[in-house]
Amino acid sequence: MRDSSGFTSAWPGGYFEGDPRDPFGLSSYFHLGYVSSLYATYLVCLKPHVTSETNVLEIGPGRGAWTKAILALGPKMVWALDAASDEHTGFSAYVGSSSHVQYHQVKDESLREVPDRKIDLFFSFGVFCHLPEQVVGSYLVSLYDKMAPGAHGYFLVADFEQRSAAARNASALDRLFSLRRFSAHRFTHRVVTKVFRNKFDQSLRHTAGVEPRWYDIGKVRAGELAQFAGFEVSEIDVGTCPRDPILHIIKPG
């Protein structure tokens, strides 16, 4: 039998790594205890749902970062719909040629390019937050007819109250990166700062002359719009992106 005597007196008060519910909580993992919100969203919203039999609809793929991740999971087909042309977004150049993806430039919310009752998974990240309420509602109404019974959907919206709360709670990360005063963490801080600065600068370059508006629909109102369209709201926010809620909806089977 393994000797467990060392555990009988270790960690007075009980071992406590941190609160698992706090997305900004500190732990002994330091910077290794954090993953990107994008990666967490991929693990929760895409990876469990995509198989070789899955038909996916993505609204607003842009260059195709999410599309490429979906294709790597081996779906049956992906319909990628965007207001901008393939030439403008560079979608095909980034995603590559595949018989499992169709890119369509659209002019309205009808989703006429997508067959009815065929979509098993709907996904949209960073798009509906820039659309007014009536447009989001129109998309959801059109989406209902495109989804197969029992299909899942995930979409991100802007929620200014949640955004403000996330900014306040992020002070824990500020404390983490303040550890740069210790030599063991100086290099990590320099790298992280440089990466985020480069990403921010890149974002500014890509939106030069364009100021996409944020519409504060909020997760509660977005859930009401989904219910009005006929969906069940499984989760008002899956929690993978502390700044912006991602709703999880299901078409009744």
C-alpha positions as CSV (number, residue, x, y, z in Angstrom):
1,M,0.0,0.0,0.0
2,R,1.4,3.4,-0.9
3,D,2.5,5.5,2.1
4,S,0.2,8.5,2.4
5,S,1.5,9.7,5.7
6,G,3.0,12.8,4.1
7,F,-0.5,14.1,3.2
8,T,-1.9,13.8,6.7
9,S,-0.2,17.0,7.9
10,A,0.5,18.8,4.6
11,W,-1.4,22.0,3.6
12,P,-3.0,23.0,6.9
13,G,-6.6,24.1,6.2
14,G,-6.6,21.9,3.1
15,Y,-4.9,22.4,-0.3
16,F,-6.4,25.3,-2.2
17,E,-5.1,26.2,-5.6
18,G,-7.7,28.8,-6.3
19,D,-11.4,29.4,-7.3
20,P,-12.1,27.4,-10.5
21,R,-15.0,29.8,-11.3
22,D,-12.8,32.9,-11.6
23,P,-11.4,33.3,-15.1
24,F,-8.8,35.8,-13.9
25,G,-7.9,33.9,-10.6
26,L,-4.3,33.5,-9.7
27,S,-2.7,30.1,-9.1
28,S,0.7,28.5,-8.7
29,Y,0.6,27.9,-12.5
30,F,1.2,31.6,-13.0
31,H,1.2,32.3,-16.8
32,L,1.0,28.6,-17.6
33,G,-2.5,28.6,-15.9
34,Y,-4.1,30.6,-18.7
35,V,-5.4,29.8,-22.1
36,S,-6.7,32.0,-24.8
37,S,-10.4,32.7,-24.9
38,L,-10.3,31.7,-28.5
39,Y,-8.9,28.3,-27.6
40,A,-11.4,27.8,-24.7
41,T,-14.2,28.6,-27.1
42,Y,-12.8,26.1,-29.7
43,L,-12.8,23.4,-27.0
44,V,-16.3,24.1,-25.8
45,C,-18.2,25.2,-28.9
46,L,-16.6,23.4,-31.8
47,K,-14.5,20.3,-30.9
48,P,-17.3,18.4,-29.1
49,H,-19.8,18.9,-31.9
50,V,-17.9,18.4,-35.2
51,T,-17.7,14.9,-36.8
52,S,-17.5,13.6,-40.3
53,E,-21.3,13.8,-40.5
54,T,-21.6,17.4,-39.3
55,N,-22.8,20.3,-41.5
56,V,-21.7,23.6,-40.1
57,L,-22.9,27.2,-40.8
58,E,-20.5,30.0,-39.9
59,I,-21.7,33.6,-40.2
60,G,-18.9,36.2,-40.6
61,P,-15.8,34.0,-41.1
62,G,-13.6,36.9,-42.1
63,R,-10.2,35.6,-43.0
64,G,-11.3,32.1,-41.9
65,A,-9.5,31.4,-38.6
66,W,-12.5,29.6,-37.1
67,T,-13.3,28.0,-40.5
68,K,-9.9,26.5,-40.7
69,A,-10.2,25.1,-37.2
70,I,-13.5,23.6,-38.0
71,L,-12.2,22.0,-41.2
72,A,-9.4,20.4,-39.3
73,L,-12.0,18.5,-37.3
74,G,-13.2,16.9,-40.5
75,P,-16.8,18.1,-41.0
76,K,-19.0,17.0,-43.9
77,M,-19.5,20.6,-45.1
78,V,-19.1,24.2,-43.9
79,W,-21.1,27.1,-45.3
80,A,-19.2,30.3,-44.6
81,L,-21.2,33.5,-45.2
82,D,-19.8,36.9,-45.1
83,A,-20.8,40.4,-46.2
84,A,-17.3,40.9,-47.7
85,S,-16.0,39.2,-50.8
86,D,-13.4,36.4,-50.7
87,E,-10.9,38.7,-52.4
88,H,-11.3,41.3,-49.6
89,T,-11.1,38.9,-46.7
90,G,-8.4,36.6,-48.1
91,F,-10.5,33.7,-47.0
92,S,-9.4,31.2,-49.7
93,A,-5.8,32.3,-49.5
94,Y,-5.8,31.5,-45.7
95,V,-8.1,28.5,-45.5
96,G,-7.0,26.9,-48.8
97,S,-8.9,24.8,-51.3
98,S,-11.3,22.3,-49.9
99,S,-14.4,20.5,-51.2
100,H,-15.8,20.7,-47.7
101,V,-16.3,24.4,-47.6
102,Q,-18.5,26.9,-49.5
103,Y,-17.9,30.7,-49.2
104,H,-20.7,33.0,-50.0
105,Q,-20.9,36.8,-50.0
106,V,-24.3,37.8,-48.8
107,K,-26.4,41.0,-49.0
108,D,-29.1,40.2,-46.4
109,E,-30.0,37.9,-43.5
110,S,-32.1,35.4,-45.5
111,L,-29.4,32.6,-45.5
112,R,-30.8,31.6,-48.9
113,E,-27.4,30.1,-49.8
114,V,-27.9,27.4,-47.1
115,P,-30.2,24.4,-47.5
116,D,-33.1,24.0,-45.2
117,R,-32.9,21.6,-42.1
118,K,-29.3,20.6,-42.9
119,I,-27.2,22.5,-40.4
120,D,-26.1,20.6,-37.4
121,L,-23.9,23.3,-35.9
122,F,-24.1,27.1,-36.2
123,F,-21.2,29.3,-35.1
124,S,-20.6,33.0,-35.2
125,F,-17.8,34.8,-33.2
126,G,-17.3,38.6,-33.2
127,V,-20.0,39.3,-35.7
128,F,-23.4,39.8,-34.0
129,C,-21.8,42.2,-31.6
130,H,-21.5,44.6,-34.5
131,L,-25.0,44.2,-35.8
132,P,-28.2,46.0,-34.6
133,E,-30.9,44.1,-32.8
134,Q,-33.2,43.8,-35.7
135,V,-30.5,42.3,-37.9
136,V,-29.6,39.8,-35.3
137,G,-33.2,38.9,-34.9
138,S,-33.7,38.4,-38.6
139,Y,-30.6,36.2,-38.8
140,L,-32.0,34.0,-36.0
141,V,-35.4,33.7,-37.6
142,S,-33.8,32.6,-40.9
143,L,-31.5,30.3,-39.0
144,Y,-34.3,28.3,-37.5
145,D,-35.3,26.9,-40.9
146,K,-31.7,26.0,-41.8
147,M,-31.0,24.0,-38.6
148,A,-31.7,20.3,-38.3
149,P,-33.8,19.3,-35.3
150,G,-31.6,19.0,-32.2
151,A,-28.8,21.1,-33.8
152,H,-26.7,23.3,-31.6
153,G,-25.7,27.0,-32.2
154,Y,-23.2,29.4,-30.6
155,F,-23.0,33.1,-31.2
156,L,-21.3,36.0,-29.5
157,V,-23.0,39.3,-28.7
158,A,-21.9,42.5,-27.0
159,D,-22.9,43.1,-23.4
160,F,-21.5,46.3,-22.0
161,E,-22.2,45.4,-18.4
162,Q,-20.3,42.2,-18.7
163,R,-17.5,44.0,-20.6
164,S,-17.1,46.5,-17.8
165,A,-17.2,43.8,-15.1
166,A,-14.5,41.8,-17.0
167,A,-12.3,44.9,-17.2
168,R,-12.6,45.4,-13.4
169,N,-11.9,41.7,-12.6
170,A,-8.9,41.7,-14.9
171,S,-6.8,43.4,-12.2
172,A,-5.8,39.9,-11.1
173,L,-3.9,39.5,-14.4
174,D,-2.3,42.8,-13.9
175,R,-1.0,41.5,-10.6
176,L,0.3,38.4,-12.3
177,F,2.2,40.3,-14.9
178,S,3.5,42.7,-12.3
179,L,5.8,39.8,-11.3
180,R,8.1,41.0,-14.1
181,R,10.1,42.6,-11.3
182,F,11.3,39.0,-10.5
183,S,14.0,37.9,-12.9
184,A,12.3,34.6,-13.6
185,H,9.3,36.4,-15.1
186,R,10.9,39.3,-16.9
187,F,11.2,37.5,-20.2
188,T,7.6,36.2,-20.0
189,H,6.3,39.7,-19.5
190,R,8.3,41.1,-22.3
191,V,7.1,38.4,-24.7
192,V,3.4,38.7,-23.7
193,T,3.5,42.4,-23.9
194,K,5.1,42.3,-27.3
195,V,2.6,39.8,-28.7
196,F,-0.5,41.7,-27.5
197,R,0.9,45.0,-28.7
198,N,1.6,43.4,-32.2
199,K,-1.9,41.9,-32.2
200,F,-3.5,45.3,-31.3
201,D,-1.4,47.1,-33.9
202,Q,-2.4,44.5,-36.5
203,S,-6.1,45.0,-35.7
204,L,-5.8,48.7,-36.1
205,R,-4.2,48.3,-39.5
206,H,-6.8,45.9,-40.7
207,T,-9.6,48.3,-39.7
208,A,-8.0,51.5,-41.0
209,G,-10.7,54.0,-41.9
210,V,-13.4,51.7,-40.5
211,E,-15.0,51.9,-37.1
212,P,-17.3,48.9,-36.6
213,R,-20.0,49.9,-34.1
214,W,-20.7,47.8,-31.0
215,Y,-24.4,47.2,-30.3
216,D,-25.2,46.6,-26.7
217,I,-27.8,43.9,-27.2
218,G,-26.8,42.1,-24.1
219,K,-27.1,38.4,-23.4
220,V,-30.6,38.5,-21.9
221,R,-32.1,40.3,-24.9
222,A,-30.2,38.1,-27.3
223,G,-31.6,35.1,-25.5
224,E,-35.1,36.5,-25.9
225,L,-34.5,37.0,-29.6
226,A,-33.4,33.4,-29.9
227,Q,-36.5,32.2,-28.1
228,F,-38.7,34.3,-30.3
229,A,-37.2,32.6,-33.3
230,G,-38.1,29.2,-31.8
231,F,-34.8,28.1,-30.2
232,E,-34.2,26.8,-26.7
233,V,-31.5,28.8,-24.9
234,S,-29.3,26.1,-23.3
235,E,-26.8,28.6,-21.8
236,I,-27.1,32.4,-21.7
237,D,-23.2,32.4,-21.7
238,V,-20.9,29.5,-22.1
239,G,-18.3,31.4,-20.1
240,T,-15.3,30.9,-22.4
241,C,-14.9,34.6,-23.2
242,P,-15.1,36.7,-20.0
243,R,-15.5,40.0,-21.9
244,D,-18.3,38.9,-24.3
245,P,-21.1,36.4,-23.7
246,I,-21.5,33.5,-26.1
247,L,-25.0,32.1,-26.2
248,H,-25.7,28.4,-26.7
249,I,-28.9,27.6,-28.4
250,I,-30.6,24.4,-29.5
251,K,-33.3,23.8,-32.1
252,P,-35.9,21.5,-30.5
253,G,-35.8,18.0,-31.8
